[in-house]
Each structure stands twice: as structure tokens, then as C-alpha cells.
């Protein structure tokens, strides 16, 4: 009977370790994608191309390695507009960090995009 009790303790400790171990992995994964962005565009229009180029520049400069950008072409997937309540394109949706935010337009006003996404600019001095 003592063996059963000691085995039970080991299983409990092992279970506790297993339960605790995924937590740091999730933190690392979420730290790698602090910002989850979705850009809704309409085909290869000029505004869509400009919006994509602008968000890539801003994200690479200020969120390097901390974002995931998905692009949804509403010509290819029109149902996604209704699912995500998109009424104009291009629209950038920030899903993470909460709360959800939407920015409409070609994203050419970098300051407006930074404010809209709650991005704190990196220090220019280093």
C-alpha cells in the first residue's frame, strides 16, 4: 500500500509538472505574435497595394518579430466581409492585443496607424 501511495504522489507531481510546462510555451508563442493583424483588401487595386506596403513598413519597423499579418482578398473570399463586418476596403483589423480595432484606408498616415494600433514608437536613439 505504501507503494501505491508513493506512486500516486509521483503521478501527481508529474501531472503538475506537465500542467505547468505548457504555460511558458504559450507565453513565448504569444510574445512572438503580440499583434495579430488582418488586412482586408479588394483584389490588386492600387489602394490595396498601398495599404499592404504601408502596414508592412510600419510593422517591420515597430513590431519586428512581434506580429502576424494575414491578408484577406474579399474578391476571393467575399463571405469574410460579412463575417468580420467589413464595410469598406482596405480595412486593417487588429485582433490582438484586445480590444479589437479597425482602421480604414490606405494606411498612409503613419502616425494615425500607430495611434490606432496602440504602437509605442521605438526610441530613435537606440
Order of alpha helices (4+ residues) and beta strands (2+ residues): alpha-beta-alpha-beta-alpha-beta-beta-alpha
